Amino acid sequence: MQMRRIAALLFVLLVLAVAGPRLFRYLKLYGPGIVAELRDPIGPTHEVHWESGPSTPIAHAGKRPPNIVVILADDLGFNDLTFGGGGVGGGSVPTPNIDSIARQGVTLQAGYVGNATCAPSRAAIMTGRYPTRFGFEFTPAPKAFMRLVASFNSDDARPAIYFAEREKDVPSLDQEGLPPEEITVAELLRDHGCHTLMLGKWHLGEAAPMQPGAQGFDEFLGFLPGASMYLPKDDPESVASIQDFDPIDKFLWANLRFAVRQNVGRRFRPDRYMTDYLADEAVKAIEANRNRPFFLYLAFNAPHTPLQALKSDYDALPQIGNHTERVYGAMIRALDRGVGHVLETLSKQGLENDTVVIFTSDNGGAHYIGLPGINRPYRGWKATFFEGGVHAPFFIKWPAALPAGTSFAAPVAHIDIFATAAGAAGAPLPSDRTIDGVNLIPFLRGEASGRPHDTLFWRSGHYEMCSRRRLEATDFGAAQKRLAFQPEGGSDRESQSRGDESGEGRGVARSPRRA
């Protein structure tokens, strides 16, 4: 008996010796997603019901505040749209619906994001303020994700440095979000009589006081974290491009789930491809609210990784030989289709003329998808303050008030969406805090002279940037100056001429200084 026990123990130790390291690596990679699903299980698909507005219009068209629709893409490259001669696959993936917003409205030629990464940029949109004002300079990420990224080997001669001793000072992920004390554009418009709706990616905090419903949205359908699967991983109707070289992609594929939640309810599985699902639900939300003013914030997660497309969209692009680019192009195709459904619904419901539609991206395209041309003609990527990271497509149309097919050359930014929406709705701006954004409507109508901004700022910790324009200059591209700031005593990150980059003059590196 004793010998059998010893043999059993030795067998267990042998199994642990062989499988232990492998099991540890598995749990290290897949553990966060497993724990999240245990804590917040995903239920089956169910129908979503939106609150219905009045059965008849509360006022005749033109006599009530306009509806406001903000459509946000996620990591969209500057060159991803066919408007202006770009497009994925050398222009072989048309984006007629997104392009139509520009053709029927105003192209903001020097349109800039709130930050070079997702969450701070969304915070700028929501508040009309530089995120630095309330300490929101970085995109929140799980500690497990940061440890994993730091552990991956790279061809870079400089290995990652991870300060494990600092973990104790980092708040839990659900507490990393938009402070409840900030006033969001949803709160402002709700208090002015708009029904406020949010669909898609939130990424501004998962704790109860930071969720959409607590930040001014009457109704929410989407997901709180910064990314989601577009379909289940093994869905036969999907085609994927997995970037094995990228630790971010490894983490996302291992831990993301295909799920949404409505308001503060439990997660459940959508019944179709995520981009189509969000667009179709936005259509239902518009139809339910057609007789009262509404604010719709439609934050698609496309084309953010993981790169996962519908097979039908992938099959429609045989002309693209590169598999990753073809998957990415298929995702852009779905994004444009979704935008088209929203625009078509506004038209069918007789709302197009009195609806402000704003389209932009949270930041530039990401380098880690492995497609070098997505931000042309600019260099740089998401997470950098080069033009490729902060200069984004930015269109606004309002048929009742703005000239169609025009462009505006002066620099504007995401911080202006707040004041522009408030101005269109006739809502006064908060007087108890600085609002950095400007109502663009008078400038776009030719009623205001000059420029909305002479200076724009971006900051993520020690990495700071400002963009200035000479007072006497008439061409932003010729006059823009950009300053890249680095820590005291650190090396200059960028000090050479940047005149080869469209829209830029000369870059100068300096030690940090608060803007």
N, C-alpha and C positions, 0 to 999 in steps of 0.2 A: 504493500500500500504506500509506504514511504517513498519507494523508488518511483511509483507511478506519479505521485505528486511532484517529485523532483523533475521527472521527465516532462510533465505538463507545464511546470513553471519554466523549464528551459525552452519549451516550444513557444510559449507566450513571449519570452524574452527574445527569441530568435525572430518571431514575426514582427515584434516592435522594432528590432534592430534593422530589419529589412524594409518594413513598410512605414516605420515611424517618420523618417525624414520626408518621405513622399507625402504622407498624410499631413505633416506639418505644412509643407509647401502648398498642398491643396487648400487647407483651411485658411492659410495666410492670404491666398488669392480669392477664394470663394466665400470665406467666412462672413464678411459684412452683408452680402446679399442673403445668405441663409438666415442670419440673425434677424435682418429686417423683415423677411417674410414670416418668420415665426412670431415676431412682435406685431406685425400688421399684415395679416393674411389677405390674399387676393380672392375676391368672390367672383361668381360667374357674371357674364354679361347681363345687363338689364337696361331697360329703356330709360332715357333721361327726359324729365318733364320740366320745361321752363315756365316760370311765372308768366301768366298772361297779363298784358296791359289792358286798357279799356277796349271795348268792342268797337268804338268809333273814335276818330281822332280827337284829341283834346283841344286842338286848334287847327285851323286851316294851314296848309303849307305856306311857309314864308312868315307865318305869324307866331310860330313857336321856335324855341332855340333849335339850332341844327343838331342832328345826331353827329356823334364823333366816333370814328372807327380808326384805331391804331393797329396796324398789322406789322408785327415784328418777326423778321426771319432770324435765324440763329446761326452765327458764323458764316453768313453769306459772303462770298468773295466779291470784290468790286467788279470783276470781269465775268460774273456768272449770269448776267442778264444780257439779252440781245439788244436791249435799248442802247443806242450809242455805238453799236458795232461789235459788242462783245459776245459772250455766250460760251457755255461749256462745249467742248469738242469742236472748237473753231467756229462756233456759232450754229452748230447743228442741233442744239436743244433750244428751240424757240421759247420765249417767255412773253407771249403776246398780252396776257392778262395783267401781269405786273407792269409791263411796258405801257399799257394803256393808261395807267394812273399818271405817268409822266406826260403822255401825249395829250391827255385831257386835263392836265393840271399844270403844276409848276415843278420843274426840276431844280432842286437845290444843289447847284454844281459843287459847292464847297461845303458839303454836308458832313459833319463830324459826329462821332459817337460820344457817349458819356465817359467811356473808359475802354481800354483795349481788351477787356475780358467781360464775361457775361453779366455777373451779378451787379458790380458797381455801375455798369452802363444802364441796367434796368432801374437801379436806384435813382440815377439821374433823370430818367424818363418819368418815373413816378413822382418825383419831388420838385423838378425844375431847379435843382441845386447841385453844385459840385459835390460828389459823394464824400470828398475829404472833409466837408463841413460837419459831417456827422460820423466820421470815422469808418466809412465803408469804402476801403481802397482795394480790397482783394476779393477774389471769388472764393466763397467758402468751399472747403473740401474735407472729406472725412480724414481723420488721422491715419487710418489704415491705408487710405489711398496715398497719402504723402509718404508714409514709410515704404510702401511698395515701390513707388516711383523712384525714391532715393536708392533702393536696393538693386535696381536693374543696372546691369553693366552696359556701357556705351562705348562707342568708338572714340568719343571725346576724351582727350588727354586729361581733362579736368574732371575727376570723379565728383559725384554729388556729395554735398555736405549736409548731414541731417543732425539737427540739434535735439536729441531725444529729451534732454533735460528741460526743454522749453514746453513740452507737451502739457505739463501741469498748469501752465499759464494760459492755455488756449481754451476758450469756452467750448462747450459741447456744440456739435454741428447745428442742432435745432435752434440754438440761441444766436447763431451767426446770421443776422439778417437786418432788415430795415427797422430802425428804432420806431416803436409805436408813437413816439412824440412827433415824428415827422408828419406833415400833412401831404397826403398823396393826391394826385389829380383825380382819383376816384372819389375820395372824400370831398374834395372841392366841388365836383360836378354833382355828386349825389345830394349834397346840401343845397344845390341850386336847382334841384328838380329832375335830374337825370336818373334813369334806372341804369345801374352800373353792372357790367358783365365782364367776366374774365375767363378766357379759355386758353389752355396750353401750359407752358412752362412758367412757373412762378420764380423760384430761385432767389427769394428774398426773405427766407426764414421759414422754419417748420414749426417753431413753437406757436402755441395758440395766439398770443398777442401779435404775431408777425404774419399770420396767414392772411390770404386775400380777404376773407370775410371780416377780419378785424381791421383791415387797412382800407376799407371803403367800398368793397365790391358786394353788391347785393347778391350776386350769384357767381359761383365758380365751378368750373369743370376742367380738370387737368391734373398736373402732378407738381408736387412741391419741390423736389430736388432739381438738379441742373441738367438732367438728361433722362431719356427713357428709350426703351426698345420701341421699334415701330410695328413689330409683329412678334409673336413668339419665336424664339431662336430656331426652332425646327419646323417652322411653317413652310409647307411646300410652295406657297405662293410668293415666297420672298427669295431674294438673291442678295448675298452679303459680300462685302470686301473687308476682310479682317487685316489690320495692319500689325503684323507680328513684330515689327521693329519698334512699336510704340507701346510703352507701359500704360499710357492712359487707355488705349484701346483694349489692352488685355484686362484691365480692371473693369471697364464698362461691360464688355461681353460676359465677364464672370459674374457681375453683381446686379446689373440692371434687370428690371422686370417690365413686362408689358401690362401697364395698369394705369388707371386714372381714378380720381375720386371726385365726387360732387359735394361741394361745400365742405362740411367737416365730417362727411360720412366715410365709410370704410372703402378701401380700394376695390376696384372691380375691373374686369377685362373688357376693353372695347371690342366691338364686333367687326372692326375692319382696320386697315392700315391707318396708323396714327394720324398722318397728315390729312388723309381723306376724312377720318373720323372727326377731327377738330373742325375742319371746314364745314362738314355737313351739320354738325351741332351748332356752329355759328349761324348757319342758315336758319335753323329752327329757332334760335334765340332772336334773330332779327324779325322773323315772322311773328313771334309771340309779342314783340315790343313795337311793332310798326306804328301803333297809334299814340305813342308817347316818346318824348326825347330819351335817347339812350346813349350811353358811352360803352363801346365794345373794345376791349383790349384783347386782341387775338395774337397770342405769342406762340407761333409755331416752333417746334424744336428742330425743324428741318433748316439747313442740311447738316446740323451738328452730328458728330459721331454718336453711336456706331453707324457705319455706312450700311444701310439696309433698305433695299428698294423692293417695290412690287415687281414680280416677274414680268407682268404685262408691260410695265414701263421700261424695264430693262430690254425686253424683246423688241420694243419699238425703236431702239437705238442701235441697230446692227452696224451703223457706219462708224461707231466709236470702237477702236481696236483695243485700247487699254481697259482692262476689266474694272479697275478702280474708278477711272474716269466715267465709264459707262454706268456703273452703279450710282455714282455721284450725280451724273446727268439725269438718271431716272428719278432721283430724289428731287432735283430741281423741277423736273417735269410735273411731279405730283404737287409740289409747292405752288407752281403757277396755276395748276388746275384748281387747287383749293382757293386761291385768291380769286380766280375767275368765278367760282360758285358764289362767293360772297358778293362780288360786284354785280353779278347777274341778279341776285336776290334783291339787292338795293334797288336796281332798276325795275324789276317786276313789281315790287311793292310801292313804286312811285316815290321812293325815298332818295334817289340818286342826287337830284338837284339840291336838296337841303341836307346833305351829309358830307361832312369833312372826312376825307380818307387820307391817312398818312401811312406811307410805307417806308420802312428802313430796316437795317440789320443792327443787332446789338454790338457787333464789332466786325473786323475783317475776317477773311478766311484763315483757317488754321494750317500751319505748316505740317502738322503731324498726320495729315491725310495723304501726303506724298504726291500732291499735284501742284507743280511749281507755278502754273500760270493763272491761278484763280484771282489774284489781286492786281493783275496788270491794268494799267501801266505803272502801278506803284510797287515799290519794294517793301518788304516787311510783312508781318503776319499778325494774326491775333496774338495778344500778349506783348506786342511791341508798340511803341509810340511812333513808328514810322507811318507813312501814309497808308501802307497796306494794312495796318492794324487799326487805324482810327478814321480813315476816310471811307465812308460807306455810301451806297445808294440811298437817296433820300428824296422822296416825292410827296407832294401834297396836292390834292384836288378838292375843290368845292365849287361845283358848277354855278351855283347861285351868286358867288362872290369873287372868285378868282379867275383870271384869264387863262384860257386853255392853251397848251402847247408853248408855254413860255419857260424861261429859265431865270434863275436868280444867282448872281455870281458871288456875292459877299459871303463870308464864312458864317455858318449857323451850326447849331449842335443839338443833341438830344435834350439838353436842358431847356430848349425853347419849346418843346412839345407841351409842357405844362402851361406856360403862359399863353401859348397860341390857342390851346383848347379852352382855357378860361376866357380869353378874349372872344372867341367865336360864340361861346355859350352866354356871354354877358355876365360872367361870374367875377367878382372882385378878387384880386390876389390877396393872400394873407399879408397883414401889415405888421405882424409880430416877428418876422424873420426876413433875412435876405433871400430873395428869389433871383437866382443868377440868370435865368432864361428871360427871353424877350418875346412878346407877342409879334409874330412874324407877319400877320395879316396886313397891317398897314404898309409894311415894306413891299410885300408881294403885290399889293394893289397900286403901288406908286404914290401912296398918300403920305408916306414918311420918307424923308431923305436921309442920306448917310448910310451907315452900316449898323446892323444890330450889335456887332461886337468888334472891338479893335483887338481884343486879346482873348484867347481861349486857353484853358489849362487842363492838364491831365496829371494825375499822380497816383502811384502805387508804391507806398513806402519811400525808399530812397530814389526810386526811378520817377523822375518828374519831367514834364514837358510843358512849354508854353508856346503858343503860336501868336505872333504879333504881325500887325500890318502897318506899314508906314502911312502916316496921315495923308501924305500927298500922292500916294500911289493909286492907280486906277485898276491895276491888274494884280489880283491876289497871288497868282502863280509866280509873278516876278518879285513880289515884295515880301512874301512870307518868310519869317525867321523862326527857327525852331531850336530850342535849347534842351539838350538831354542832360539831366542832372544825375550825378552819382554820389555815393557817400564821401564824406570828408576823408581825405587820404587815399581814396580809391583811384583806380586808373580811369582815364577818360574812355568812355565807351564809344563815342563817335565825335570825331573832330575834323574829318575831312569835308571837302566840298560835297554838297548833296544836290548840286544843280542838275545832275542827271536824272533825278527823280521828278516826274511830272508833278507840278504843284508845289515844289519846294525850292527854297533858295539855298542858304548855307546853314549847316548844323554846327552848333558849338557845345562842347561838353563842359560842364561846370560842377562844382560841388553843390550839394543841395541847399536850397533856399526856399522857404515857404512862399508859395504864390498867394 
